[in-house]
Amino acid sequence: MKIKLSISLLFLVICAHAQNPNKLIRQGNNAYADSSYTTAEKSYREALAGNQDAFNAAFNLADAIYKQENYSEASTLFQGLIAKTKSKTEKAMAYHNLGNSLLQEGKLEESIEAYKNALRNNPTDKDTKHNLAYAQRMKQKQEQNKEEEEEKQEEKKE
């Protein structure tokens, strides 16, 4: 009887100390709201350790990493989310943020494609439409600058 009671108490203590993934996500959200992105990242990673399939934890983790200006890792995480989810809404969110990460990396063509994919999954998203237009304008300016540079090089040769 004492052994069963001891085992039961030990089990209760272990359960009490185990963190609920939703609680960790809330802690991460609070840290994120306070601009404590590294703390938020830690909470989201702990939540994912408890539940690998938690879209919110994975999405928020990628956001926290983006806010720390680690755009390459954020892009990788958003791409992983896109591959995992079947929900059009979640895919649209992940593609949108993938586009943002790629844009920050200077990968204009890829960011434009990500925004287009976001709109394929959620055609009414005004923020994505705005970001797509911005990325397209940046690409156009980049191409114009390249043409101007080529013209200057041609003039120097003459």
KOLFI-915427 format. One record per residue: residue in one letter; chain; x, y negated, z of N, C-alpha, C in turn. Coordinates in steps of 0.1 Angstrom, whole numbers. Each point is the difference from the previous one (the first is absolute). Layout:
N
<nudren a	torlo A	nxx X	nyy Y	nzz Z	caxx X	cayy Y	cazz Z	cxx X	cyy Y	czz Z>
...
***
This chain:
158
<nudren m	torlo A	nxx 8	nyy 12	nzz 0	caxx -8	cayy -12	cazz 0	cxx 9	cyy -13	czz 0>
<nudren k	torlo A	nxx 10	nyy 1	nzz 8	caxx 9	cayy -12	cazz 1	cxx 7	cyy -2	czz -13>
<nudren i	torlo A	nxx 3	nyy 11	nzz -7	caxx 7	cayy -1	cazz -13	cxx -9	cyy -7	czz -10>
<nudren k	torlo A	nxx -13	nyy 4	nzz -1	caxx -9	cayy -6	cazz -9	cxx -2	cyy -14	czz 3>
<nudren l	torlo A	nxx -1	nyy -4	nzz 13	caxx -2	cayy -14	cazz 3	cxx 13	cyy -8	czz -4>
<nudren s	torlo A	nxx 11	nyy 6	nzz 3	caxx 13	cayy -7	cazz -4	cxx 1	cyy -2	czz -15>
<nudren i	torlo A	nxx -4	nyy 10	nzz -7	caxx 1	cayy -1	cazz -15	cxx -10	cyy -11	czz -5>
<nudren s	torlo A	nxx -12	nyy 0	nzz 6	caxx -11	cayy -9	cazz -3	cxx 5	cyy -15	czz 2>
<nudren l	torlo A	nxx 6	nyy -2	nzz 12	caxx 5	cayy -13	cazz 4	cxx 11	cyy -4	czz -10>
<nudren l	torlo A	nxx 9	nyy 9	nzz -3	caxx 11	cayy -3	cazz -9	cxx -6	cyy -4	czz -14>
<nudren f	torlo A	nxx -9	nyy 7	nzz -5	caxx -7	cayy -3	cazz -12	cxx -6	cyy -14	czz 0>
<nudren l	torlo A	nxx -7	nyy -3	nzz 11	caxx -6	cayy -13	cazz 1	cxx 10	cyy -11	czz 0>
<nudren v	torlo A	nxx 11	nyy 2	nzz 7	caxx 11	cayy -10	cazz 0	cxx 5	cyy -3	czz -14>
<nudren i	torlo A	nxx 3	nyy 11	nzz -7	caxx 5	cayy -1	cazz -13	cxx -9	cyy -7	czz -10>
<nudren c	torlo A	nxx -13	nyy 4	nzz 1	caxx -10	cayy -7	cazz -8	cxx -2	cyy -15	czz 3>
<nudren a	torlo A	nxx 2	nyy -3	nzz 13	caxx -2	cayy -14	cazz 4	cxx 12	cyy -8	czz -5>
<nudren h	torlo A	nxx 12	nyy 6	nzz -2	caxx 11	cayy -8	cazz -5	cxx 1	cyy 0	czz -15>
<nudren a	torlo A	nxx -7	nyy 9	nzz -6	caxx 0	cayy 0	cazz -15	cxx -8	cyy -12	czz -5>
<nudren q	torlo A	nxx 6	nyy -7	nzz -10	caxx -7	cayy -12	cazz -5	cxx -10	cyy 4	czz -11>
<nudren n	torlo A	nxx -11	nyy -6	nzz 0	caxx -10	cayy 2	cazz -10	cxx 4	cyy -8	czz -12>
<nudren p	torlo A	nxx 0	nyy 6	nzz -12	caxx 4	cayy -8	cazz -12	cxx -8	cyy -13	czz -2>
<nudren n	torlo A	nxx -13	nyy 0	nzz 3	caxx -7	cayy -12	cazz -1	cxx 4	cyy -11	czz 9>
<nudren k	torlo A	nxx 4	nyy 4	nzz 12	caxx 5	cayy -9	cazz 10	cxx 13	cyy -6	czz -5>
<nudren l	torlo A	nxx 9	nyy 8	nzz -6	caxx 12	cayy -5	cazz -5	cxx -2	cyy -9	czz -12>
<nudren i	torlo A	nxx -10	nyy 3	nzz -8	caxx -3	cayy -9	cazz -11	cxx -5	cyy -14	czz 5>
<nudren r	torlo A	nxx -8	nyy 1	nzz 10	caxx -5	cayy -13	cazz 6	cxx 12	cyy -8	czz 6>
<nudren q	torlo A	nxx 9	nyy 7	nzz 7	caxx 12	cayy -7	cazz 5	cxx 8	cyy -6	czz -11>
<nudren g	torlo A	nxx 2	nyy 8	nzz -11	caxx 7	cayy -5	cazz -11	cxx -7	cyy -12	czz -6>
<nudren n	torlo A	nxx -13	nyy 0	nzz -1	caxx -8	cayy -11	cazz -6	cxx 2	cyy -13	czz 9>
<nudren n	torlo A	nxx 0	nyy 2	nzz 13	caxx 2	cayy -11	cazz 9	cxx 14	cyy -6	czz -2>
<nudren a	torlo A	nxx 10	nyy 9	nzz 0	caxx 14	cayy -5	cazz -3	cxx 1	cyy -7	czz -13>
<nudren y	torlo A	nxx -7	nyy 5	nzz -10	caxx 1	cayy -6	cazz -14	cxx -7	cyy -14	czz 1>
<nudren a	torlo A	nxx -11	nyy -1	nzz 7	caxx -7	cayy -13	cazz 1	cxx 9	cyy -10	czz 7>
<nudren d	torlo A	nxx 9	nyy 5	nzz 9	caxx 9	cayy -9	cazz 7	cxx 13	cyy -2	czz -8>
<nudren s	torlo A	nxx 1	nyy 5	nzz -12	caxx 12	cayy -1	cazz -9	cxx 11	cyy 8	czz 6>
<nudren s	torlo A	nxx -2	nyy 10	nzz 8	caxx 10	cayy 9	cazz 5	cxx 0	cyy 12	czz -9>
<nudren y	torlo A	nxx 6	nyy -2	nzz -12	caxx -1	cayy 11	cazz -10	cxx 8	cyy 12	czz 3>
<nudren t	torlo A	nxx 11	nyy -1	nzz 7	caxx 8	cayy 12	cazz 3	cxx -7	cyy 8	czz 11>
<nudren t	torlo A	nxx -7	nyy -7	nzz 9	caxx -8	cayy 7	cazz 10	cxx -12	cyy 7	czz -6>
<nudren a	torlo A	nxx -6	nyy -7	nzz -9	caxx -11	cayy 6	cazz -8	cxx 4	cyy 12	czz -7>
<nudren e	torlo A	nxx 12	nyy -1	nzz -7	caxx 5	cayy 11	cazz -8	cxx 2	cyy 12	czz 9>
<nudren k	torlo A	nxx 5	nyy -2	nzz 12	caxx 3	cayy 11	cazz 9	cxx -14	cyy 7	czz 4>
<nudren s	torlo A	nxx -10	nyy -8	nzz 3	caxx -13	cayy 5	cazz 4	cxx -6	cyy 8	czz -11>
<nudren y	torlo A	nxx 1	nyy -5	nzz -12	caxx -6	cayy 7	cazz -12	cxx 7	cyy 13	czz -2>
<nudren r	torlo A	nxx 13	nyy 0	nzz 1	caxx 8	cayy 12	cazz -2	cxx -4	cyy 11	czz 10>
<nudren e	torlo A	nxx -2	nyy -5	nzz 13	caxx -4	cayy 10	cazz 10	cxx -14	cyy 5	czz -3>
<nudren a	torlo A	nxx -9	nyy -8	nzz -5	caxx -13	cayy 4	cazz -3	cxx 0	cyy 10	czz -11>
<nudren l	torlo A	nxx 9	nyy -2	nzz -10	caxx 1	cayy 10	cazz -11	cxx 7	cyy 13	czz 5>
<nudren a	torlo A	nxx 8	nyy -1	nzz 10	caxx 5	cayy 13	cazz 5	cxx -11	cyy 8	czz 6>
<nudren g	torlo A	nxx -10	nyy -6	nzz 5	caxx -11	cayy 7	cazz 6	cxx -10	cyy 4	czz -11>
<nudren n	torlo A	nxx -1	nyy -7	nzz -11	caxx -10	cayy 3	cazz -10	cxx 6	cyy -5	czz -14>
<nudren q	torlo A	nxx 6	nyy 9	nzz -7	caxx 7	cayy -3	cazz -13	cxx -10	cyy -5	czz -10>
<nudren d	torlo A	nxx -12	nyy 3	nzz 1	caxx -10	cayy -4	cazz -10	cxx -8	cyy -13	czz 3>
<nudren a	torlo A	nxx 5	nyy -7	nzz 10	caxx -7	cayy -13	cazz 4	cxx 3	cyy -11	czz -10>
<nudren f	torlo A	nxx -9	nyy -2	nzz -9	caxx 2	cayy -10	cazz -10	cxx 3	cyy -14	czz 6>
<nudren n	torlo A	nxx -8	nyy -4	nzz 10	caxx 2	cayy -13	cazz 6	cxx 14	cyy -2	czz 6>
<nudren a	torlo A	nxx 5	nyy 11	nzz 7	caxx 13	cayy -1	cazz 6	cxx 11	cyy -1	czz -11>
<nudren a	torlo A	nxx -2	nyy 8	nzz -11	caxx 10	cayy -1	cazz -11	cxx -1	cyy -13	czz -7>
<nudren f	torlo A	nxx -12	nyy -5	nzz -3	caxx -1	cayy -12	cazz -7	cxx 5	cyy -12	czz 8>
<nudren n	torlo A	nxx -3	nyy 0	nzz 13	caxx 5	cayy -11	cazz 9	cxx 15	cyy 1	czz 2>
<nudren l	torlo A	nxx 5	nyy 12	nzz 0	caxx 15	cayy 2	cazz 1	cxx 6	cyy -7	czz -12>
<nudren a	torlo A	nxx -5	nyy 3	nzz -12	caxx 6	cayy -6	cazz -12	cxx -1	cyy -15	czz 0>
<nudren d	torlo A	nxx -11	nyy -5	nzz 5	caxx -2	cayy -15	cazz 2	cxx 10	cyy -6	czz 9>
<nudren a	torlo A	nxx 2	nyy 7	nzz 12	caxx 10	cayy -5	cazz 9	cxx 14	cyy 0	czz -5>
<nudren i	torlo A	nxx 3	nyy 10	nzz -8	caxx 13	cayy 0	cazz -7	cxx 1	cyy -11	czz -10>
<nudren y	torlo A	nxx -10	nyy -2	nzz -7	caxx -1	cayy -11	cazz -10	cxx 3	cyy -13	czz 7>
<nudren k	torlo A	nxx -7	nyy -2	nzz 11	caxx 2	cayy -13	cazz 8	cxx 14	cyy -2	czz 5>
<nudren q	torlo A	nxx 8	nyy 11	nzz 1	caxx 14	cayy 0	cazz 4	cxx 9	cyy -2	czz -12>
<nudren e	torlo A	nxx -6	nyy -2	nzz -12	caxx 6	cayy -3	cazz -12	cxx 9	cyy 12	czz -5>
<nudren n	torlo A	nxx -5	nyy 12	nzz 3	caxx 7	cayy 12	cazz -5	cxx -10	cyy 5	czz -11>
<nudren y	torlo A	nxx 1	nyy -7	nzz -11	caxx -10	cayy 2	cazz -11	cxx 2	cyy 13	czz -7>
<nudren s	torlo A	nxx 12	nyy 5	nzz -1	caxx 2	cayy 13	cazz -6	cxx -6	cyy 11	czz 8>
<nudren e	torlo A	nxx 2	nyy 0	nzz 13	caxx -6	cayy 11	cazz 8	cxx -16	cyy -1	czz 0>
<nudren a	torlo A	nxx -5	nyy -13	nzz 0	caxx -14	cayy -2	cazz 0	cxx -6	cyy 6	czz -13>
<nudren s	torlo A	nxx 7	nyy -3	nzz -11	caxx -5	cayy 5	cazz -13	cxx -1	cyy 15	czz 0>
<nudren t	torlo A	nxx 11	nyy 7	nzz 5	caxx 0	cayy 14	cazz 1	cxx -12	cyy 5	czz 8>
<nudren l	torlo A	nxx -3	nyy -6	nzz 12	caxx -11	cayy 4	cazz 8	cxx -13	cyy -2	czz -6>
<nudren f	torlo A	nxx -2	nyy -11	nzz -7	caxx -13	cayy -3	cazz -7	cxx -1	cyy 10	czz -11>
<nudren q	torlo A	nxx 10	nyy 4	nzz -7	caxx -1	cayy 10	cazz -11	cxx -4	cyy 13	czz 6>
<nudren g	torlo A	nxx 5	nyy 4	nzz 12	caxx -4	cayy 12	cazz 6	cxx -14	cyy 0	czz 4>
<nudren l	torlo A	nxx -5	nyy -11	nzz 5	caxx -14	cayy -1	cazz 3	cxx -9	cyy 2	czz -12>
<nudren i	torlo A	nxx 4	nyy -6	nzz -11	caxx -8	cayy 1	cazz -12	cxx -1	cyy 15	czz -4>
<nudren a	torlo A	nxx 10	nyy 7	nzz 1	caxx 0	cayy 14	cazz -4	cxx -8	cyy 9	czz 10>
<nudren k	torlo A	nxx -1	nyy -5	nzz 13	caxx -7	cayy 8	cazz 10	cxx -15	cyy -2	czz 0>
<nudren t	torlo A	nxx -5	nyy -12	nzz -3	caxx -14	cayy -3	cazz 2	cxx -8	cyy 2	czz -13>
<nudren k	torlo A	nxx -13	nyy 4	nzz 2	caxx -9	cayy 1	cazz -11	cxx -10	cyy -11	czz 0>
<nudren s	torlo A	nxx -1	nyy -8	nzz 11	caxx -9	cayy -11	cazz 1	cxx 4	cyy -11	czz -10>
<nudren k	torlo A	nxx -10	nyy -5	nzz -8	caxx 3	cayy -11	cazz -9	cxx 4	cyy -13	czz 8>
<nudren t	torlo A	nxx -7	nyy -2	nzz 11	caxx 2	cayy -12	cazz 8	cxx 14	cyy 0	czz 6>
<nudren e	torlo A	nxx 4	nyy 12	nzz 5	caxx 14	cayy 1	cazz 6	cxx 10	cyy -1	czz -11>
<nudren k	torlo A	nxx -2	nyy 6	nzz -12	caxx 9	cayy -1	cazz -11	cxx 2	cyy -14	czz -4>
<nudren a	torlo A	nxx -11	nyy -7	nzz -1	caxx 0	cayy -14	cazz -4	cxx 9	cyy -8	czz 10>
<nudren m	torlo A	nxx -2	nyy 2	nzz 13	caxx 8	cayy -7	cazz 10	cxx 14	cyy 3	czz -1>
<nudren a	torlo A	nxx 3	nyy 13	nzz -2	caxx 15	cayy 4	cazz -1	cxx 6	cyy -6	czz -13>
<nudren y	torlo A	nxx -7	nyy 1	nzz -11	caxx 5	cayy -5	cazz -13	cxx 2	cyy -16	czz 1>
<nudren h	torlo A	nxx -9	nyy -7	nzz 7	caxx 1	cayy -14	cazz 1	cxx 13	cyy -3	czz 8>
<nudren n	torlo A	nxx 2	nyy 7	nzz 11	caxx 12	cayy -3	cazz 8	cxx 13	cyy 5	czz -6>
<nudren l	torlo A	nxx -1	nyy 11	nzz -8	caxx 11	cayy 4	cazz -8	cxx 4	cyy -11	czz -9>
<nudren g	torlo A	nxx -10	nyy -6	nzz -7	caxx 3	cayy -11	cazz -9	cxx 7	cyy -11	czz 7>
<nudren n	torlo A	nxx -4	nyy -3	nzz 12	caxx 6	cayy -11	cazz 8	cxx 15	cyy 4	czz 3>
<nudren s	torlo A	nxx 2	nyy 12	nzz 4	caxx 14	cayy 4	cazz 3	cxx 9	cyy 0	czz -12>
<nudren l	torlo A	nxx -5	nyy 5	nzz -11	caxx 7	cayy 0	cazz -13	cxx 3	cyy -14	czz -5>
<nudren l	torlo A	nxx -10	nyy -9	nzz 2	caxx 2	cayy -14	cazz -4	cxx 12	cyy -6	czz 8>
<nudren q	torlo A	nxx 0	nyy 3	nzz 13	caxx 11	cayy -6	cazz 9	cxx 13	cyy 6	czz -4>
<nudren e	torlo A	nxx 0	nyy 12	nzz -6	caxx 13	cayy 7	cazz -4	cxx 4	cyy -6	czz -14>
<nudren g	torlo A	nxx -9	nyy -8	nzz -6	caxx 3	cayy -5	cazz -13	cxx -3	cyy 9	czz -12>
<nudren k	torlo A	nxx -8	nyy 10	nzz 3	caxx -4	cayy 10	cazz -10	cxx -13	cyy -4	czz -6>
<nudren l	torlo A	nxx 0	nyy -10	nzz -8	caxx -12	cayy -6	cazz -5	cxx -9	cyy 10	czz -8>
<nudren e	torlo A	nxx 6	nyy 7	nzz -9	caxx -8	cayy 9	cazz -9	cxx -7	cyy 11	czz 9>
<nudren e	torlo A	nxx 7	nyy 5	nzz 10	caxx -5	cayy 10	cazz 9	cxx -11	cyy -6	czz 9>
<nudren s	torlo A	nxx 2	nyy -12	nzz 4	caxx -10	cayy -6	cazz 9	cxx -13	cyy -3	czz -8>
<nudren i	torlo A	nxx 2	nyy -4	nzz -12	caxx -12	cayy -3	cazz -9	cxx -8	cyy 13	czz -2>
<nudren e	torlo A	nxx 7	nyy 11	nzz -2	caxx -7	cayy 13	cazz -2	cxx -7	cyy 4	czz 13>
<nudren a	torlo A	nxx 7	nyy -2	nzz 12	caxx -6	cayy 3	cazz 12	cxx -13	cyy -8	czz 3>
<nudren y	torlo A	nxx 0	nyy -13	nzz -3	caxx -12	cayy -8	cazz 1	cxx -11	cyy 5	czz -9>
<nudren k	torlo A	nxx 4	nyy 3	nzz -12	caxx -10	cayy 6	cazz -10	cxx -7	cyy 12	czz 6>
<nudren n	torlo A	nxx 9	nyy 9	nzz 5	caxx -6	cayy 12	cazz 6	cxx -9	cyy -3	czz 12>
<nudren a	torlo A	nxx 4	nyy -10	nzz 8	caxx -9	cayy -4	cazz 11	cxx -14	cyy -4	czz -5>
<nudren l	torlo A	nxx 1	nyy -8	nzz -11	caxx -13	cayy -5	cazz -6	cxx -8	cyy 12	czz -6>
<nudren r	torlo A	nxx 7	nyy 10	nzz -5	caxx -8	cayy 11	cazz -6	cxx -7	cyy 7	czz 12>
<nudren n	torlo A	nxx 5	nyy 0	nzz 12	caxx -7	cayy 6	cazz 11	cxx -9	cyy -9	czz 7>
<nudren n	torlo A	nxx 2	nyy -13	nzz -1	caxx -9	cayy -10	cazz 6	cxx 0	cyy -13	czz -9>
<nudren p	torlo A	nxx -9	nyy 0	nzz -10	caxx 0	cayy -10	cazz -10	cxx -4	cyy -14	czz 5>
<nudren t	torlo A	nxx -6	nyy -1	nzz 12	caxx -5	cayy -12	cazz 5	cxx 10	cyy -7	czz 10>
<nudren d	torlo A	nxx 12	nyy 5	nzz 2	caxx 9	cayy -5	cazz 10	cxx 6	cyy -13	czz -6>
<nudren k	torlo A	nxx -4	nyy -11	nzz 6	caxx 5	cayy -14	cazz -5	cxx 15	cyy -2	czz 3>
<nudren d	torlo A	nxx 4	nyy 5	nzz 12	caxx 14	cayy -2	cazz 4	cxx 9	cyy 8	czz -10>
<nudren t	torlo A	nxx -4	nyy 12	nzz -4	caxx 8	cayy 7	cazz -10	cxx 0	cyy -7	czz -13>
<nudren k	torlo A	nxx -11	nyy -5	nzz -4	caxx -1	cayy -8	cazz -13	cxx 10	cyy -12	czz 0>
<nudren h	torlo A	nxx 0	nyy -7	nzz 11	caxx 8	cayy -11	cazz 2	cxx 15	cyy 4	czz -1>
<nudren n	torlo A	nxx 4	nyy 11	nzz 8	caxx 14	cayy 4	cazz 0	cxx 4	cyy 5	czz -14>
<nudren l	torlo A	nxx -9	nyy 7	nzz -7	caxx 3	cayy 5	cazz -14	cxx 3	cyy -12	czz -9>
<nudren a	torlo A	nxx -9	nyy -10	nzz 1	caxx 3	cayy -12	cazz -8	cxx 13	cyy -7	czz 3>
<nudren y	torlo A	nxx 3	nyy -1	nzz 13	caxx 13	cayy -6	cazz 4	cxx 12	cyy 8	czz -5>
<nudren a	torlo A	nxx -1	nyy 13	nzz 1	caxx 11	cayy 9	cazz -5	cxx 2	cyy -1	czz -15>
<nudren q	torlo A	nxx -12	nyy -1	nzz -7	caxx 1	cayy -2	cazz -14	cxx 6	cyy -13	czz -4>
<nudren r	torlo A	nxx -3	nyy -11	nzz 7	caxx 6	cayy -13	cazz -2	cxx 15	cyy 0	czz 3>
<nudren m	torlo A	nxx 4	nyy 7	nzz 10	caxx 14	cayy 1	cazz 3	cxx 8	cyy 8	czz -11>
<nudren k	torlo A	nxx -7	nyy 10	nzz -5	caxx 7	cayy 8	cazz -11	cxx 1	cyy -9	czz -12>
<nudren q	torlo A	nxx -10	nyy -8	nzz -3	caxx 0	cayy -8	cazz -12	cxx 11	cyy -11	czz 2>
<nudren k	torlo A	nxx 2	nyy -6	nzz 12	caxx 10	cayy -9	cazz 2	cxx 14	cyy 6	czz -1>
<nudren q	torlo A	nxx 1	nyy 12	nzz 5	caxx 13	cayy 8	cazz -1	cxx 3	cyy 2	czz -15>
<nudren e	torlo A	nxx -9	nyy 4	nzz -8	caxx 2	cayy 2	cazz -14	cxx 4	cyy -13	czz -7>
<nudren q	torlo A	nxx -7	nyy -11	nzz 3	caxx 3	cayy -13	cazz -6	cxx 15	cyy -4	czz 4>
<nudren n	torlo A	nxx 3	nyy 2	nzz 13	caxx 14	cayy -4	cazz 4	cxx 10	cyy 9	czz -7>
<nudren k	torlo A	nxx -3	nyy 12	nzz -3	caxx 9	cayy 9	cazz -7	cxx 2	cyy -5	czz -14>
<nudren e	torlo A	nxx -11	nyy -4	nzz -6	caxx 0	cayy -5	cazz -14	cxx 9	cyy -12	czz -1>
<nudren e	torlo A	nxx -2	nyy -9	nzz 10	caxx 7	cayy -13	cazz 0	cxx 15	cyy 3	czz 2>
<nudren e	torlo A	nxx 3	nyy 9	nzz 8	caxx 14	cayy 4	cazz 2	cxx 7	cyy 5	czz -12>
<nudren e	torlo A	nxx -8	nyy 8	nzz -7	caxx 5	cayy 6	cazz -13	cxx 2	cyy -11	czz -10>
<nudren e	torlo A	nxx -9	nyy -9	nzz -1	caxx 1	cayy -12	cazz -9	cxx 13	cyy -8	czz 3>
<nudren k	torlo A	nxx 2	nyy -2	nzz 13	caxx 12	cayy -8	cazz 4	cxx 13	cyy 8	czz -4>
<nudren q	torlo A	nxx 0	nyy 13	nzz 2	caxx 11	cayy 8	cazz -4	cxx 2	cyy -1	czz -15>
<nudren e	torlo A	nxx -10	nyy 0	nzz -8	caxx 1	cayy -1	cazz -15	cxx 6	cyy -13	czz -3>
<nudren e	torlo A	nxx -5	nyy -11	nzz 6	caxx 5	cayy -13	cazz -3	cxx 15	cyy -1	czz 3>
<nudren k	torlo A	nxx 4	nyy 6	nzz 11	caxx 15	cayy -1	cazz 4	cxx 8	cyy 8	czz -11>
<nudren k	torlo A	nxx -5	nyy 10	nzz -6	caxx 7	cayy 7	cazz -10	cxx 2	cyy -7	czz -13>
<nudren e	torlo A	nxx -9	nyy -9	nzz -2	caxx 0	cayy -8	cazz -13	cxx 9	cyy -11	czz 0>
***
